[in-house]
């Protein structure tokens, strides 16, 4: 969980820096709003990518646990049948 907090802090810092850079740039308001919108969309896309990657890893772990649990239960049943 510690690395998740660090990653969130880094992403927040990058977003704040980009926002401040855009706000202090000598552009018209409409251009600045467009840049903010584009940057926000890019960050949202990146965040969705990270979420999808995390979901994939969680699914892999879940599948691994289910396989190991299934093997354990199967072995336990076999042992019980041998004892009976």
PDB file of N, CA, C and O in Angstrom:
ATOM      1  N   UNK A   1       0.827  -1.194   0.000  1.00  0.00           N
ATOM      2  CA  UNK A   1       0.000   0.000   0.000  1.00  0.00           C
ATOM      3  C   UNK A   1       0.859   1.240   0.000  1.00  0.00           C
ATOM      4  O   UNK A   1       0.446   2.288  -0.496  1.00  0.00           O
ATOM      5  N   UNK A   2       2.064   1.129   0.559  1.00  0.00           N
ATOM      6  CA  UNK A   2       2.965   2.277   0.634  1.00  0.00           C
ATOM      7  C   UNK A   2       3.312   2.784  -0.764  1.00  0.00           C
ATOM      8  O   UNK A   2       3.330   3.994  -0.990  1.00  0.00           O
ATOM      9  N   UNK A   3       3.590   1.876  -1.709  1.00  0.00           N
ATOM     10  CA  UNK A   3       3.937   2.310  -3.071  1.00  0.00           C
ATOM     11  C   UNK A   3       2.733   2.963  -3.749  1.00  0.00           C
ATOM     12  O   UNK A   3       2.911   3.844  -4.590  1.00  0.00           O
ATOM     13  N   UNK A   4       1.528   2.555  -3.405  1.00  0.00           N
ATOM     14  CA  UNK A   4       0.325   3.175  -3.966  1.00  0.00           C
ATOM     15  C   UNK A   4       0.203   4.623  -3.535  1.00  0.00           C
ATOM     16  O   UNK A   4      -0.193   5.482  -4.323  1.00  0.00           O
ATOM     17  N   UNK A   5       0.545   4.895  -2.277  1.00  0.00           N
ATOM     18  CA  UNK A   5       0.490   6.268  -1.779  1.00  0.00           C
ATOM     19  C   UNK A   5       1.550   7.128  -2.459  1.00  0.00           C
ATOM     20  O   UNK A   5       1.307   8.289  -2.790  1.00  0.00           O
ATOM     21  N   UNK A   6       2.725   6.545  -2.663  1.00  0.00           N
ATOM     22  CA  UNK A   6       3.803   7.280  -3.333  1.00  0.00           C
ATOM     23  C   UNK A   6       3.394   7.599  -4.767  1.00  0.00           C
ATOM     24  O   UNK A   6       3.569   8.726  -5.229  1.00  0.00           O
ATOM     25  N   UNK A   7       2.847   6.601  -5.476  1.00  0.00           N
ATOM     26  CA  UNK A   7       2.415   6.804  -6.854  1.00  0.00           C
ATOM     27  C   UNK A   7       1.336   7.872  -6.931  1.00  0.00           C
ATOM     28  O   UNK A   7       1.366   8.721  -7.821  1.00  0.00           O
ATOM     29  N   UNK A   8       0.390   7.837  -6.012  1.00  0.00           N
ATOM     30  CA  UNK A   8      -0.672   8.835  -5.987  1.00  0.00           C
ATOM     31  C   UNK A   8      -0.095  10.226  -5.730  1.00  0.00           C
ATOM     32  O   UNK A   8      -0.525  11.201  -6.345  1.00  0.00           O
ATOM     33  N   UNK A   9       0.868  10.317  -4.830  1.00  0.00           N
ATOM     34  CA  UNK A   9       1.511  11.601  -4.548  1.00  0.00           C
ATOM     35  C   UNK A   9       2.261  12.144  -5.745  1.00  0.00           C
ATOM     36  O   UNK A   9       2.203  13.339  -6.035  1.00  0.00           O
ATOM     37  N   UNK A  10       2.969  11.261  -6.442  1.00  0.00           N
ATOM     38  CA  UNK A  10       3.710  11.683  -7.639  1.00  0.00           C
ATOM     39  C   UNK A  10       2.744  12.157  -8.720  1.00  0.00           C
ATOM     40  O   UNK A  10       2.961  13.199  -9.340  1.00  0.00           O
ATOM     41  N   UNK A  11       1.680  11.391  -8.944  1.00  0.00           N
ATOM     42  CA  UNK A  11       0.698  11.791  -9.961  1.00  0.00           C
ATOM     43  C   UNK A  11       0.036  13.117  -9.598  1.00  0.00           C
ATOM     44  O   UNK A  11      -0.194  13.955 -10.469  1.00  0.00           O
ATOM     45  N   UNK A  12      -0.268  13.308  -8.330  1.00  0.00           N
ATOM     46  CA  UNK A  12      -0.854  14.575  -7.892  1.00  0.00           C
ATOM     47  C   UNK A  12       0.101  15.734  -8.104  1.00  0.00           C
ATOM     48  O   UNK A  12      -0.313  16.813  -8.529  1.00  0.00           O
ATOM     49  N   UNK A  13       1.377  15.520  -7.809  1.00  0.00           N
ATOM     50  CA  UNK A  13       2.379  16.564  -8.014  1.00  0.00           C
ATOM     51  C   UNK A  13       2.556  16.915  -9.483  1.00  0.00           C
ATOM     52  O   UNK A  13       2.680  18.085  -9.846  1.00  0.00           O
ATOM     53  N   UNK A  14       2.565  15.888 -10.319  1.00  0.00           N
ATOM     54  CA  UNK A  14       2.686  16.126 -11.760  1.00  0.00           C
ATOM     55  C   UNK A  14       1.474  16.898 -12.267  1.00  0.00           C
ATOM     56  O   UNK A  14       1.614  17.842 -13.044  1.00  0.00           O
ATOM     57  N   UNK A  15       0.288  16.495 -11.828  1.00  0.00           N
ATOM     58  CA  UNK A  15      -0.932  17.180 -12.268  1.00  0.00           C
ATOM     59  C   UNK A  15      -0.934  18.634 -11.804  1.00  0.00           C
ATOM     60  O   UNK A  15      -1.283  19.527 -12.576  1.00  0.00           O
ATOM     61  N   UNK A  16      -0.550  18.881 -10.556  1.00  0.00           N
ATOM     62  CA  UNK A  16      -0.526  20.257 -10.045  1.00  0.00           C
ATOM     63  C   UNK A  16       0.497  21.094 -10.797  1.00  0.00           C
ATOM     64  O   UNK A  16       0.227  22.249 -11.125  1.00  0.00           O
ATOM     65  N   UNK A  17       1.662  20.530 -11.074  1.00  0.00           N
ATOM     66  CA  UNK A  17       2.692  21.255 -11.823  1.00  0.00           C
ATOM     67  C   UNK A  17       2.246  21.584 -13.227  1.00  0.00           C
ATOM     68  O   UNK A  17       2.466  22.694 -13.712  1.00  0.00           O
ATOM     69  N   UNK A  18       1.617  20.623 -13.884  1.00  0.00           N
ATOM     70  CA  UNK A  18       1.132  20.864 -15.245  1.00  0.00           C
ATOM     71  C   UNK A  18       0.043  21.929 -15.248  1.00  0.00           C
ATOM     72  O   UNK A  18       0.023  22.801 -16.117  1.00  0.00           O
ATOM     73  N   UNK A  19      -0.856  21.859 -14.279  1.00  0.00           N
ATOM     74  CA  UNK A  19      -1.934  22.839 -14.198  1.00  0.00           C
ATOM     75  C   UNK A  19      -1.380  24.241 -13.961  1.00  0.00           C
ATOM     76  O   UNK A  19      -1.801  25.196 -14.613  1.00  0.00           O
ATOM     77  N   UNK A  20      -0.443  24.363 -13.036  1.00  0.00           N
ATOM     78  CA  UNK A  20       0.149  25.681 -12.771  1.00  0.00           C
ATOM     79  C   UNK A  20       0.920  26.193 -13.980  1.00  0.00           C
ATOM     80  O   UNK A  20       0.886  27.387 -14.276  1.00  0.00           O
ATOM     81  N   UNK A  21       1.606  25.311 -14.672  1.00  0.00           N
ATOM     82  CA  UNK A  21       2.328  25.710 -15.878  1.00  0.00           C
ATOM     83  C   UNK A  21       1.404  26.242 -16.947  1.00  0.00           C
ATOM     84  O   UNK A  21       1.715  27.223 -17.622  1.00  0.00           O
ATOM     85  N   UNK A  22       0.268  25.593 -17.098  1.00  0.00           N
ATOM     86  CA  UNK A  22      -0.706  26.033 -18.097  1.00  0.00           C
ATOM     87  C   UNK A  22      -1.345  27.353 -17.680  1.00  0.00           C
ATOM     88  O   UNK A  22      -1.534  28.246 -18.506  1.00  0.00           O
ATOM     89  N   UNK A  23      -1.676  27.472 -16.402  1.00  0.00           N
ATOM     90  CA  UNK A  23      -2.348  28.684 -15.931  1.00  0.00           C
ATOM     91  C   UNK A  23      -1.459  29.927 -16.041  1.00  0.00           C
ATOM     92  O   UNK A  23      -1.960  31.027 -16.275  1.00  0.00           O
ATOM     93  N   UNK A  24      -0.156  29.759 -15.876  1.00  0.00           N
ATOM     94  CA  UNK A  24       0.736  30.902 -15.939  1.00  0.00           C
ATOM     95  C   UNK A  24       1.311  31.135 -17.330  1.00  0.00           C
ATOM     96  O   UNK A  24       2.087  32.068 -17.532  1.00  0.00           O
ATOM     97  N   UNK A  25       0.940  30.302 -18.280  1.00  0.00           N
ATOM     98  CA  UNK A  25       1.398  30.488 -19.665  1.00  0.00           C
ATOM     99  C   UNK A  25       0.674  31.691 -20.272  1.00  0.00           C
ATOM    100  O   UNK A  25      -0.483  31.955 -19.948  1.00  0.00           O
ATOM    101  N   UNK A  26       1.357  32.412 -21.148  1.00  0.00           N
ATOM    102  CA  UNK A  26       0.748  33.612 -21.748  1.00  0.00           C
ATOM    103  C   UNK A  26      -0.171  33.280 -22.931  1.00  0.00           C
ATOM    104  O   UNK A  26       0.084  33.711 -24.055  1.00  0.00           O
ATOM    105  N   UNK A  27      -1.222  32.525 -22.679  1.00  0.00           N
ATOM    106  CA  UNK A  27      -2.190  32.186 -23.729  1.00  0.00           C
ATOM    107  C   UNK A  27      -3.537  32.824 -23.415  1.00  0.00           C
ATOM    108  O   UNK A  27      -3.789  33.272 -22.297  1.00  0.00           O
ATOM    109  N   UNK A  28      -4.391  32.852 -24.430  1.00  0.00           N
ATOM    110  CA  UNK A  28      -5.759  33.324 -24.217  1.00  0.00           C
ATOM    111  C   UNK A  28      -6.510  32.324 -23.349  1.00  0.00           C
ATOM    112  O   UNK A  28      -6.125  31.159 -23.251  1.00  0.00           O
ATOM    113  N   UNK A  29      -7.580  32.789 -22.722  1.00  0.00           N
ATOM    114  CA  UNK A  29      -8.367  31.939 -21.837  1.00  0.00           C
ATOM    115  C   UNK A  29      -8.920  30.702 -22.521  1.00  0.00           C
ATOM    116  O   UNK A  29      -8.896  29.612 -21.951  1.00  0.00           O
ATOM    117  N   UNK A  30      -9.424  30.864 -23.748  1.00  0.00           N
ATOM    118  CA  UNK A  30     -10.000  29.719 -24.453  1.00  0.00           C
ATOM    119  C   UNK A  30      -8.925  28.674 -24.758  1.00  0.00           C
ATOM    120  O   UNK A  30      -9.187  27.473 -24.695  1.00  0.00           O
ATOM    121  N   UNK A  31      -7.718  29.132 -25.087  1.00  0.00           N
ATOM    122  CA  UNK A  31      -6.631  28.183 -25.355  1.00  0.00           C
ATOM    123  C   UNK A  31      -6.200  27.486 -24.071  1.00  0.00           C
ATOM    124  O   UNK A  31      -5.911  26.289 -24.075  1.00  0.00           O
ATOM    125  N   UNK A  32      -6.157  28.229 -22.985  1.00  0.00           N
ATOM    126  CA  UNK A  32      -5.784  27.648 -21.697  1.00  0.00           C
ATOM    127  C   UNK A  32      -6.801  26.604 -21.266  1.00  0.00           C
ATOM    128  O   UNK A  32      -6.425  25.530 -20.796  1.00  0.00           O
ATOM    129  N   UNK A  33      -8.089  26.905 -21.421  1.00  0.00           N
ATOM    130  CA  UNK A  33      -9.132  25.933 -21.045  1.00  0.00           C
ATOM    131  C   UNK A  33      -9.020  24.677 -21.900  1.00  0.00           C
ATOM    132  O   UNK A  33      -9.202  23.569 -21.395  1.00  0.00           O
ATOM    133  N   UNK A  34      -8.727  24.832 -23.176  1.00  0.00           N
ATOM    134  CA  UNK A  34      -8.579  23.679 -24.067  1.00  0.00           C
ATOM    135  C   UNK A  34      -7.393  22.824 -23.614  1.00  0.00           C
ATOM    136  O   UNK A  34      -7.476  21.596 -23.600  1.00  0.00           O
ATOM    137  N   UNK A  35      -6.294  23.478 -23.247  1.00  0.00           N
ATOM    138  CA  UNK A  35      -5.125  22.732 -22.788  1.00  0.00           C
ATOM    139  C   UNK A  35      -5.436  21.971 -21.505  1.00  0.00           C
ATOM    140  O   UNK A  35      -5.040  20.816 -21.353  1.00  0.00           O
ATOM    141  N   UNK A  36      -6.141  22.613 -20.588  1.00  0.00           N
ATOM    142  CA  UNK A  36      -6.511  21.950 -19.339  1.00  0.00           C
ATOM    143  C   UNK A  36      -7.394  20.741 -19.622  1.00  0.00           C
ATOM    144  O   UNK A  36      -7.214  19.673 -19.037  1.00  0.00           O
ATOM    145  N   UNK A  37      -8.346  20.926 -20.525  1.00  0.00           N
ATOM    146  CA  UNK A  37      -9.245  19.831 -20.881  1.00  0.00           C
ATOM    147  C   UNK A  37      -8.462  18.672 -21.494  1.00  0.00           C
ATOM    148  O   UNK A  37      -8.691  17.511 -21.154  1.00  0.00           O
ATOM    149  N   UNK A  38      -7.529  18.996 -22.408  1.00  0.00           N
ATOM    150  CA  UNK A  38      -6.738  17.952 -23.047  1.00  0.00           C
ATOM    151  C   UNK A  38      -5.846  17.219 -22.046  1.00  0.00           C
ATOM    152  O   UNK A  38      -5.738  15.993 -22.088  1.00  0.00           O
ATOM    153  N   UNK A  39      -5.213  17.967 -21.153  1.00  0.00           N
ATOM    154  CA  UNK A  39      -4.364  17.347 -20.129  1.00  0.00           C
ATOM    155  C   UNK A  39      -5.203  16.457 -19.216  1.00  0.00           C
ATOM    156  O   UNK A  39      -4.791  15.349 -18.875  1.00  0.00           O
ATOM    157  N   UNK A  40      -6.376  16.942 -18.821  1.00  0.00           N
ATOM    158  CA  UNK A  40      -7.251  16.156 -17.959  1.00  0.00           C
ATOM    159  C   UNK A  40      -7.673  14.862 -18.623  1.00  0.00           C
ATOM    160  O   UNK A  40      -7.730  13.817 -17.975  1.00  0.00           O
ATOM    161  N   UNK A  41      -7.970  14.926 -19.911  1.00  0.00           N
ATOM    162  CA  UNK A  41      -8.346  13.720 -20.649  1.00  0.00           C
ATOM    163  C   UNK A  41      -7.174  12.739 -20.690  1.00  0.00           C
ATOM    164  O   UNK A  41      -7.349  11.531 -20.532  1.00  0.00           O
ATOM    165  N   UNK A  42      -5.977  13.285 -20.907  1.00  0.00           N
ATOM    166  CA  UNK A  42      -4.794  12.419 -20.920  1.00  0.00           C
ATOM    167  C   UNK A  42      -4.576  11.745 -19.582  1.00  0.00           C
ATOM    168  O   UNK A  42      -4.272  10.553 -19.528  1.00  0.00           O
ATOM    169  N   UNK A  43      -4.731  12.501 -18.489  1.00  0.00           N
ATOM    170  CA  UNK A  43      -4.575  11.916 -17.156  1.00  0.00           C
ATOM    171  C   UNK A  43      -5.658  10.878 -16.892  1.00  0.00           C
ATOM    172  O   UNK A  43      -5.386   9.834 -16.299  1.00  0.00           O
ATOM    173  N   UNK A  44      -6.875  11.156 -17.325  1.00  0.00           N
ATOM    174  CA  UNK A  44      -7.969  10.197 -17.127  1.00  0.00           C
ATOM    175  C   UNK A  44      -7.690   8.908 -17.901  1.00  0.00           C
ATOM    176  O   UNK A  44      -7.936   7.813 -17.396  1.00  0.00           O
ATOM    177  N   UNK A  45      -7.180   9.037 -19.121  1.00  0.00           N
ATOM    178  CA  UNK A  45      -6.851   7.852 -19.915  1.00  0.00           C
ATOM    179  C   UNK A  45      -5.741   7.040 -19.244  1.00  0.00           C
ATOM    180  O   UNK A  45      -5.803   5.812 -19.192  1.00  0.00           O
ATOM    181  N   UNK A  46      -4.723   7.742 -18.732  1.00  0.00           N
ATOM    182  CA  UNK A  46      -3.634   7.046 -18.039  1.00  0.00           C
ATOM    183  C   UNK A  46      -4.147   6.342 -16.792  1.00  0.00           C
ATOM    184  O   UNK A  46      -3.776   5.201 -16.518  1.00  0.00           O
ATOM    185  N   UNK A  47      -4.993   7.017 -16.044  1.00  0.00           N
ATOM    186  CA  UNK A  47      -5.548   6.424 -14.832  1.00  0.00           C
ATOM    187  C   UNK A  47      -6.389   5.199 -15.163  1.00  0.00           C
ATOM    188  O   UNK A  47      -6.345   4.203 -14.441  1.00  0.00           O
ATOM    189  N   UNK A  48      -7.151   5.264 -16.245  1.00  0.00           N
ATOM    190  CA  UNK A  48      -7.948   4.111 -16.667  1.00  0.00           C
ATOM    191  C   UNK A  48      -7.030   2.950 -17.041  1.00  0.00           C
ATOM    192  O   UNK A  48      -7.319   1.794 -16.734  1.00  0.00           O
ATOM    193  N   UNK A  49      -5.921   3.270 -17.708  1.00  0.00           N
ATOM    194  CA  UNK A  49      -4.958   2.229 -18.059  1.00  0.00           C
ATOM    195  C   UNK A  49      -4.379   1.563 -16.829  1.00  0.00           C
ATOM    196  O   UNK A  49      -4.254   0.339 -16.781  1.00  0.00           O
ATOM    197  N   UNK A  50      -4.019   2.373 -15.820  1.00  0.00           N
ATOM    198  CA  UNK A  50      -3.499   1.810 -14.572  1.00  0.00           C
ATOM    199  C   UNK A  50      -4.553   0.958 -13.882  1.00  0.00           C
ATOM    200  O   UNK A  50      -4.238  -0.105 -13.347  1.00  0.00           O
ATOM    201  N   UNK A  51      -5.795   1.413 -13.889  1.00  0.00           N
ATOM    202  CA  UNK A  51      -6.877   0.658 -13.249  1.00  0.00           C
ATOM    203  C   UNK A  51      -7.090  -0.676 -13.967  1.00  0.00           C
ATOM    204  O   UNK A  51      -7.287  -1.706 -13.322  1.00  0.00           O
ATOM    205  N   UNK A  52      -7.049  -0.655 -15.302  1.00  0.00           N
ATOM    206  CA  UNK A  52      -7.212  -1.895 -16.059  1.00  0.00           C
ATOM    207  C   UNK A  52      -6.065  -2.865 -15.779  1.00  0.00           C
ATOM    208  O   UNK A  52      -6.275  -4.071 -15.645  1.00  0.00           O
ATOM    209  N   UNK A  53      -4.855  -2.321 -15.694  1.00  0.00           N
ATOM    210  CA  UNK A  53      -3.696  -3.158 -15.393  1.00  0.00           C
ATOM    211  C   UNK A  53      -3.820  -3.772 -13.999  1.00  0.00           C
ATOM    212  O   UNK A  53      -3.539  -4.954 -13.806  1.00  0.00           O
ATOM    213  N   UNK A  54      -4.239  -2.963 -13.039  1.00  0.00           N
ATOM    214  CA  UNK A  54      -4.424  -3.455 -11.673  1.00  0.00           C
ATOM    215  C   UNK A  54      -5.500  -4.526 -11.618  1.00  0.00           C
ATOM    216  O   UNK A  54      -5.344  -5.533 -10.928  1.00  0.00           O
ATOM    217  N   UNK A  55      -6.596  -4.311 -12.344  1.00  0.00           N
ATOM    218  CA  UNK A  55      -7.676  -5.300 -12.389  1.00  0.00           C
ATOM    219  C   UNK A  55      -7.167  -6.617 -12.964  1.00  0.00           C
ATOM    220  O   UNK A  55      -7.509  -7.692 -12.471  1.00  0.00           O
ATOM    221  N   UNK A  56      -6.349  -6.527 -14.009  1.00  0.00           N
ATOM    222  CA  UNK A  56      -5.781  -7.733 -14.602  1.00  0.00           C
ATOM    223  C   UNK A  56      -4.912  -8.500 -13.620  1.00  0.00           C
ATOM    224  O   UNK A  56      -4.982  -9.726 -13.544  1.00  0.00           O
ATOM    225  N   UNK A  57      -4.089  -7.769 -12.865  1.00  0.00           N
ATOM    226  CA  UNK A  57      -3.228  -8.420 -11.872  1.00  0.00           C
ATOM    227  C   UNK A  57      -4.062  -9.061 -10.769  1.00  0.00           C
ATOM    228  O   UNK A  57      -3.764 -10.170 -10.325  1.00  0.00           O
ATOM    229  N   UNK A  58      -5.100  -8.368 -10.331  1.00  0.00           N
ATOM    230  CA  UNK A  58      -5.979  -8.922  -9.296  1.00  0.00           C
ATOM    231  C   UNK A  58      -6.672 -10.174  -9.806  1.00  0.00           C
ATOM    232  O   UNK A  58      -6.808 -11.151  -9.070  1.00  0.00           O
ATOM    233  N   UNK A  59      -7.114 -10.154 -11.060  1.00  0.00           N
ATOM    234  CA  UNK A  59      -7.759 -11.337 -11.641  1.00  0.00           C
ATOM    235  C   UNK A  59      -6.789 -12.518 -11.705  1.00  0.00           C
ATOM    236  O   UNK A  59      -7.176 -13.659 -11.455  1.00  0.00           O
ATOM    237  N   UNK A  60      -5.511 -12.234 -12.044  1.00  0.00           N
ATOM    238  CA  UNK A  60      -4.510 -13.304 -12.091  1.00  0.00           C
ATOM    239  C   UNK A  60      -4.304 -13.907 -10.698  1.00  0.00           C
ATOM    240  O   UNK A  60      -4.244 -15.127 -10.545  1.00  0.00           O
ATOM    241  N   UNK A  61      -4.198 -13.050  -9.697  1.00  0.00           N
ATOM    242  CA  UNK A  61      -4.006 -13.529  -8.327  1.00  0.00           C
ATOM    243  C   UNK A  61      -5.222 -14.336  -7.881  1.00  0.00           C
ATOM    244  O   UNK A  61      -5.081 -15.391  -7.262  1.00  0.00           O
ATOM    245  N   UNK A  62      -6.403 -13.840  -8.195  1.00  0.00           N
ATOM    246  CA  UNK A  62      -7.645 -14.539  -7.834  1.00  0.00           C
ATOM    247  C   UNK A  62      -7.676 -15.929  -8.478  1.00  0.00           C
ATOM    248  O   UNK A  62      -8.022 -16.915  -7.828  1.00  0.00           O
ATOM    249  N   UNK A  63      -7.309 -15.995  -9.764  1.00  0.00           N
ATOM    250  CA  UNK A  63      -7.302 -17.276 -10.465  1.00  0.00           C
ATOM    251  C   UNK A  63      -6.287 -18.228  -9.838  1.00  0.00           C
ATOM    252  O   UNK A  63      -6.559 -19.418  -9.679  1.00  0.00           O
ATOM    253  N   UNK A  64      -5.121 -17.700  -9.485  1.00  0.00           N
ATOM    254  CA  UNK A  64      -4.087 -18.515  -8.858  1.00  0.00           C
ATOM    255  C   UNK A  64      -4.565 -19.070  -7.516  1.00  0.00           C
ATOM    256  O   UNK A  64      -4.369 -20.248  -7.214  1.00  0.00           O
ATOM    257  N   UNK A  65      -5.189 -18.212  -6.722  1.00  0.00           N
ATOM    258  CA  UNK A  65      -5.714 -18.654  -5.416  1.00  0.00           C
ATOM    259  C   UNK A  65      -6.796 -19.706  -5.622  1.00  0.00           C
ATOM    260  O   UNK A  65      -6.819 -20.713  -4.914  1.00  0.00           O
ATOM    261  N   UNK A  66      -7.684 -19.488  -6.572  1.00  0.00           N
ATOM    262  CA  UNK A  66      -8.751 -20.464  -6.836  1.00  0.00           C
ATOM    263  C   UNK A  66      -8.162 -21.803  -7.266  1.00  0.00           C
ATOM    264  O   UNK A  66      -8.634 -22.856  -6.836  1.00  0.00           O
ATOM    265  N   UNK A  67      -7.130 -21.768  -8.116  1.00  0.00           N
ATOM    266  CA  UNK A  67      -6.499 -23.015  -8.559  1.00  0.00           C
ATOM    267  C   UNK A  67      -5.853 -23.750  -7.384  1.00  0.00           C
ATOM    268  O   UNK A  67      -6.008 -24.963  -7.239  1.00  0.00           O
ATOM    269  N   UNK A  68      -5.130 -23.007  -6.550  1.00  0.00           N
ATOM    270  CA  UNK A  68      -4.469 -23.641  -5.410  1.00  0.00           C
ATOM    271  C   UNK A  68      -5.497 -24.182  -4.418  1.00  0.00           C
ATOM    272  O   UNK A  68      -5.324 -25.266  -3.861  1.00  0.00           O
ATOM    273  N   UNK A  69      -6.571 -23.414  -4.205  1.00  0.00           N
ATOM    274  CA  UNK A  69      -7.626 -23.866  -3.296  1.00  0.00           C
ATOM    275  C   UNK A  69      -8.278 -25.127  -3.850  1.00  0.00           C
ATOM    276  O   UNK A  69      -8.526 -26.081  -3.113  1.00  0.00           O
ATOM    277  N   UNK A  70      -8.553 -25.125  -5.145  1.00  0.00           N
ATOM    278  CA  UNK A  70      -9.164 -26.298  -5.772  1.00  0.00           C
ATOM    279  C   UNK A  70      -8.274 -27.520  -5.659  1.00  0.00           C
ATOM    280  O   UNK A  70      -8.755 -28.618  -5.383  1.00  0.00           O
ATOM    281  N   UNK A  71      -6.966 -27.335  -5.873  1.00  0.00           N
ATOM    282  CA  UNK A  71      -6.031 -28.449  -5.738  1.00  0.00           C
ATOM    283  C   UNK A  71      -5.990 -28.949  -4.297  1.00  0.00           C
ATOM    284  O   UNK A  71      -5.959 -30.155  -4.053  1.00  0.00           O
ATOM    285  N   UNK A  72      -5.990 -28.021  -3.351  1.00  0.00           N
ATOM    286  CA  UNK A  72      -5.958 -28.385  -1.935  1.00  0.00           C
ATOM    287  C   UNK A  72      -7.201 -29.188  -1.559  1.00  0.00           C
ATOM    288  O   UNK A  72      -7.097 -30.217  -0.892  1.00  0.00           O
ATOM    289  N   UNK A  73      -8.348 -28.731  -1.975  1.00  0.00           N
ATOM    290  CA  UNK A  73      -9.601 -29.426  -1.666  1.00  0.00           C
ATOM    291  C   UNK A  73      -9.605 -30.810  -2.310  1.00  0.00           C
ATOM    292  O   UNK A  73     -10.013 -31.791  -1.689  1.00  0.00           O
ATOM    293  N   UNK A  74      -9.150 -30.879  -3.559  1.00  0.00           N
ATOM    294  CA  UNK A  74      -9.094 -32.177  -4.239  1.00  0.00           C
ATOM    295  C   UNK A  74      -8.169 -33.151  -3.535  1.00  0.00           C
ATOM    296  O   UNK A  74      -8.508 -34.323  -3.377  1.00  0.00           O
ATOM    297  N   UNK A  75      -7.002 -32.680  -3.109  1.00  0.00           N
ATOM    298  CA  UNK A  75      -6.062 -33.536  -2.383  1.00  0.00           C
ATOM    299  C   UNK A  75      -6.640 -33.965  -1.037  1.00  0.00           C
ATOM    300  O   UNK A  75      -6.474 -35.111  -0.620  1.00  0.00           O
ATOM    301  N   UNK A  76      -7.315 -33.044  -0.365  1.00  0.00           N
ATOM    302  CA  UNK A  76      -7.919 -33.386   0.926  1.00  0.00           C
ATOM    303  C   UNK A  76      -8.989 -34.462   0.744  1.00  0.00           C
ATOM    304  O   UNK A  76      -9.065 -35.398   1.540  1.00  0.00           O
ATOM    305  N   UNK A  77      -9.812 -34.337  -0.290  1.00  0.00           N
ATOM    306  CA  UNK A  77     -10.846 -35.352  -0.543  1.00  0.00           C
ATOM    307  C   UNK A  77     -10.211 -36.699  -0.844  1.00  0.00           C
ATOM    308  O   UNK A  77     -10.689 -37.734  -0.378  1.00  0.00           O
ATOM    309  N   UNK A  78      -9.139 -36.687  -1.620  1.00  0.00           N
ATOM    310  CA  UNK A  78      -8.444 -37.944  -1.936  1.00  0.00           C
ATOM    311  C   UNK A  78      -7.885 -38.592  -0.676  1.00  0.00           C
ATOM    312  O   UNK A  78      -7.965 -39.809  -0.507  1.00  0.00           O
ATOM    313  N   UNK A  79      -7.314 -37.764   0.215  1.00  0.00           N
ATOM    314  CA  UNK A  79      -6.776 -38.301   1.452  1.00  0.00           C
ATOM    315  C   UNK A  79      -7.873 -38.897   2.324  1.00  0.00           C
ATOM    316  O   UNK A  79      -7.680 -39.941   2.947  1.00  0.00           O
ATOM    317  N   UNK A  80      -9.024 -38.232   2.367  1.00  0.00           N
ATOM    318  CA  UNK A  80     -10.139 -38.736   3.161  1.00  0.00           C
ATOM    319  C   UNK A  80     -10.647 -40.048   2.590  1.00  0.00           C
ATOM    320  O   UNK A  80     -10.970 -40.964   3.346  1.00  0.00           O
ATOM    321  N   UNK A  81     -10.723 -40.156   1.275  1.00  0.00           N
ATOM    322  CA  UNK A  81     -11.185 -41.405   0.643  1.00  0.00           C
ATOM    323  C   UNK A  81     -10.232 -42.542   0.951  1.00  0.00           C
ATOM    324  O   UNK A  81     -10.667 -43.675   1.155  1.00  0.00           O
ATOM    325  N   UNK A  82      -8.918 -42.254   0.989  1.00  0.00           N
ATOM    326  CA  UNK A  82      -7.934 -43.306   1.290  1.00  0.00           C
ATOM    327  C   UNK A  82      -8.046 -43.777   2.726  1.00  0.00           C
ATOM    328  O   UNK A  82      -7.801 -44.944   3.031  1.00  0.00           O
ATOM    329  N   UNK A  83      -8.421 -42.852   3.611  1.00  0.00           N
ATOM    330  CA  UNK A  83      -8.535 -43.190   5.032  1.00  0.00           C
ATOM    331  C   UNK A  83      -9.786 -44.008   5.305  1.00  0.00           C
ATOM    332  O   UNK A  83      -9.809 -44.793   6.253  1.00  0.00           O
ATOM    333  N   UNK A  84     -10.815 -43.845   4.506  1.00  0.00           N
ATOM    334  CA  UNK A  84     -12.084 -44.526   4.749  1.00  0.00           C
ATOM    335  C   UNK A  84     -12.046 -45.905   4.243  1.00  0.00           C
ATOM    336  O   UNK A  84     -13.032 -46.633   4.361  1.00  0.00           O
TER     337      UNK A  84
END
